[in-house]
Amino acid sequence: MALRPYEEIVGPLVIPARGKEYPLPTISLQDGLRMHTAAHGGADLSLEDLTVIILGDARQQMLDDGVPLAVIDRALWAGIADYQQGREAAEQVWENGVPKAVLEELTKILNQGSRNE
C-alpha cells in the first residue's frame, strides 16, 4: 500500500469566520524550532512573531474582512494548539477557549522574552 500525501492526512487548520474560511499556514521547521526553543527558555519570541508564525497571511485577511479581534485571538490559540498537540486539541480550543493554565504558561514565556529586549 502506498502512503498518501501528508497534506491529505493532516491538511491546514481552517478557521471559519463570518461565512469565510481562513487556512492557516504550515509551520516551517525553522519556526517550529524557534517556538520550541522559546518555550524552553532558550530564545526570545515576541507575541507579534508568534502571531506571524501561526496565522501568517490569514491574520491580515481576517482584519481586512472585519473579523472581530476576539475571533482572531481564538484562531491564534487554536493554531498553537494544533501545532503543539494536534487537531483535536485545536478543535477544543476553538470551541471552548484556552485553558487557564496554558494561558498563564505562555504569558510567562512571552513576558520573559519582553524583559530581555
C-alpha positions as a Markdown table, in Angstrom:
| # | Residue | x | y | z |
|---|---|---|---|---|
| 1 | Met | 0.0 | 0.0 | 0.0 |
| 2 | Ala | 1.4 | 3.4 | -1.0 |
| 3 | Leu | 1.4 | 6.2 | 1.5 |
| 4 | Arg | -1.0 | 9.1 | 0.9 |
| 5 | Pro | 0.4 | 12.6 | 0.7 |
| 6 | Tyr | 0.8 | 14.2 | 4.1 |
| 7 | Glu | -1.4 | 17.1 | 3.1 |
| 8 | Glu | -4.3 | 14.7 | 2.5 |
| 9 | Ile | -4.0 | 13.3 | 6.0 |
| 10 | Val | -3.4 | 16.5 | 8.0 |
| 11 | Gly | -4.2 | 19.5 | 5.8 |
| 12 | Pro | -4.1 | 23.0 | 7.1 |
| 13 | Leu | -6.2 | 24.2 | 10.0 |
| 14 | Val | -9.0 | 26.2 | 8.5 |
| 15 | Ile | -10.6 | 29.0 | 10.6 |
| 16 | Pro | -14.3 | 29.6 | 9.8 |
| 17 | Ala | -15.5 | 33.2 | 10.5 |
| 18 | Arg | -18.2 | 35.4 | 9.1 |
| 19 | Gly | -19.0 | 33.0 | 6.3 |
| 20 | Lys | -15.4 | 32.6 | 5.0 |
| 21 | Glu | -12.6 | 30.2 | 5.6 |
| 22 | Tyr | -9.1 | 31.2 | 6.5 |
| 23 | Pro | -6.5 | 28.4 | 6.2 |
| 24 | Leu | -3.5 | 28.8 | 8.5 |
| 25 | Pro | 0.0 | 28.2 | 7.1 |
| 26 | Thr | 2.1 | 25.2 | 7.7 |
| 27 | Ile | 4.7 | 25.8 | 10.4 |
| 28 | Ser | 8.2 | 25.6 | 8.9 |
| 29 | Leu | 10.9 | 23.6 | 10.6 |
| 30 | Gln | 12.8 | 26.7 | 11.4 |
| 31 | Asp | 9.8 | 28.4 | 13.0 |
| 32 | Gly | 8.9 | 25.3 | 14.9 |
| 33 | Leu | 12.3 | 25.1 | 16.4 |
| 34 | Arg | 12.1 | 28.8 | 17.3 |
| 35 | Met | 8.8 | 28.2 | 19.2 |
| 36 | His | 10.2 | 25.1 | 20.9 |
| 37 | Thr | 13.4 | 26.9 | 22.0 |
| 38 | Ala | 11.4 | 29.9 | 23.3 |
| 39 | Ala | 9.0 | 27.6 | 25.2 |
| 40 | His | 12.0 | 26.1 | 27.0 |
| 41 | Gly | 13.6 | 29.4 | 27.8 |
| 42 | Gly | 16.3 | 29.3 | 25.2 |
| 43 | Ala | 15.4 | 32.2 | 22.9 |
| 44 | Asp | 13.1 | 35.2 | 22.7 |
| 45 | Leu | 9.9 | 35.1 | 20.7 |
| 46 | Ser | 7.5 | 38.1 | 20.8 |
| 47 | Leu | 3.8 | 37.8 | 20.6 |
| 48 | Glu | 4.0 | 39.5 | 17.2 |
| 49 | Asp | 6.5 | 36.9 | 16.0 |
| 50 | Leu | 4.3 | 34.1 | 17.3 |
| 51 | Thr | 1.2 | 35.6 | 15.6 |
| 52 | Val | 3.0 | 35.8 | 12.2 |
| 53 | Ile | 4.2 | 32.2 | 12.5 |
| 54 | Ile | 0.8 | 30.8 | 13.4 |
| 55 | Leu | -1.6 | 32.9 | 11.5 |
| 56 | Gly | 0.5 | 34.1 | 8.5 |
| 57 | Asp | -1.5 | 36.0 | 5.9 |
| 58 | Ala | -4.8 | 34.8 | 7.4 |
| 59 | Arg | -4.4 | 37.5 | 10.1 |
| 60 | Gln | -4.4 | 40.4 | 7.7 |
| 61 | Gln | -7.2 | 38.8 | 5.6 |
| 62 | Met | -9.3 | 38.5 | 8.7 |
| 63 | Leu | -8.6 | 42.1 | 9.8 |
| 64 | Asp | -9.5 | 43.3 | 6.2 |
| 65 | Asp | -12.7 | 41.3 | 6.4 |
| 66 | Gly | -13.7 | 42.9 | 9.7 |
| 67 | Val | -13.4 | 39.7 | 11.8 |
| 68 | Pro | -13.5 | 40.6 | 15.5 |
| 69 | Leu | -10.2 | 40.6 | 17.3 |
| 70 | Ala | -11.6 | 38.1 | 19.8 |
| 71 | Val | -12.1 | 35.6 | 16.9 |
| 72 | Ile | -8.6 | 36.3 | 15.6 |
| 73 | Asp | -7.2 | 35.7 | 19.1 |
| 74 | Arg | -9.1 | 32.4 | 19.3 |
| 75 | Ala | -7.7 | 31.4 | 15.9 |
| 76 | Leu | -4.2 | 32.1 | 17.2 |
| 77 | Trp | -4.7 | 29.9 | 20.2 |
| 78 | Ala | -6.3 | 27.2 | 18.1 |
| 79 | Gly | -3.3 | 27.3 | 15.7 |
| 80 | Ile | -0.9 | 27.0 | 18.7 |
| 81 | Ala | -2.9 | 24.0 | 20.0 |
| 82 | Asp | -2.9 | 22.4 | 16.5 |
| 83 | Tyr | 0.9 | 22.7 | 16.3 |
| 84 | Gln | 1.6 | 21.5 | 19.8 |
| 85 | Gln | -1.0 | 18.9 | 20.4 |
| 86 | Gly | -2.8 | 18.1 | 17.2 |
| 87 | Arg | -6.1 | 18.8 | 15.5 |
| 88 | Glu | -8.3 | 17.5 | 18.4 |
| 89 | Ala | -6.7 | 20.0 | 20.8 |
| 90 | Ala | -7.2 | 22.8 | 18.3 |
| 91 | Glu | -10.9 | 21.9 | 17.9 |
| 92 | Gln | -11.2 | 22.0 | 21.7 |
| 93 | Val | -9.6 | 25.4 | 22.0 |
| 94 | Trp | -11.7 | 26.7 | 19.1 |
| 95 | Glu | -14.9 | 25.5 | 20.8 |
| 96 | Asn | -14.0 | 26.2 | 24.5 |
| 97 | Gly | -11.2 | 28.8 | 24.6 |
| 98 | Val | -7.7 | 28.4 | 26.0 |
| 99 | Pro | -7.3 | 26.5 | 29.3 |
| 100 | Lys | -6.2 | 29.0 | 32.0 |
| 101 | Ala | -3.1 | 27.0 | 32.9 |
| 102 | Val | -1.9 | 27.1 | 29.3 |
| 103 | Leu | -2.6 | 30.8 | 29.0 |
| 104 | Glu | -0.6 | 31.6 | 32.2 |
| 105 | Glu | 2.4 | 29.5 | 31.0 |
| 106 | Leu | 2.5 | 31.1 | 27.6 |
| 107 | Thr | 2.1 | 34.6 | 29.1 |
| 108 | Lys | 5.1 | 33.8 | 31.4 |
| 109 | Ile | 7.2 | 32.8 | 28.5 |
| 110 | Leu | 6.3 | 35.8 | 26.4 |
| 111 | Asn | 6.9 | 38.1 | 29.4 |
| 112 | Gln | 10.4 | 36.6 | 29.8 |
| 113 | Gly | 11.2 | 37.5 | 26.2 |
| 114 | Ser | 10.0 | 41.1 | 26.5 |
| 115 | Arg | 12.1 | 41.6 | 29.6 |
| 116 | Asn | 15.2 | 40.6 | 27.6 |
| 117 | Glu | 14.6 | 43.2 | 24.9 |
